[in-house]
Amino acid sequence: MRQSITPHRGRDWMDRERATDEWLRPDRVRIEPDPLDRLMSARRATVERTVQQLRGHGRVPRVCLYMLAVGGHVPRHSLSAARAFAEQQGWQVAAEDYTDCHGTTGPMARLGWDLVRRRIRAGLVDGVVVLTHAIISLRLDEYERQLTWFDEHFGFIAVVIPERDTAAVQQ
C-alpha cells in the first residue's frame, strides 16, 4: 500500500485536541512546521523508495533533465550540474533534455514539463532531475501537486540543490 504525501484533510482526534488546546491556552507559543521541510522529506522518501524498488528489480533508474531557459539561452551549466548529479547517483540519463522558457506560467502550461510527465506516464523514464524545486514552481501548492502526481505514477523528482539549501540561498 502506498502512502500519500498530501496531508490528511479530515479532522481526527489530534486535530480536535489541538483546537481545544488552542482555545484553552491562546497565549501559548506554537511553532508550525515548515511546509518546505515536509515537501523535501516526502520528495526524498519517494526518490529513495522508487530507486530502491528499481534496483531491487535489477534496473538502473532512468532519468531526464529539466530546466528553465532565461532569455532564450540554453541553460548549459544547469543541465551539466544536473547531469553530473544524476551520474553520481548511478542513474542513466536520457539523451534528450527538456527546457521551457522562464516565465510566470505554472508547470502545467509548459510544453517541456508536459513532455517530461508523458515520458514518466509511458514508463520511458523513472524520474526527472531539476536544479532546484523552484524550477518546477515557486508556489508550494503547485510543487506539492507535481510531487503527488509523480508519486502516483511511480516516478520521482530529484533536485540537485535540496529545498532547505535553496531557501537559505534565497534569504
Disulfide bonds with the S-S distance in Angstrom:
none
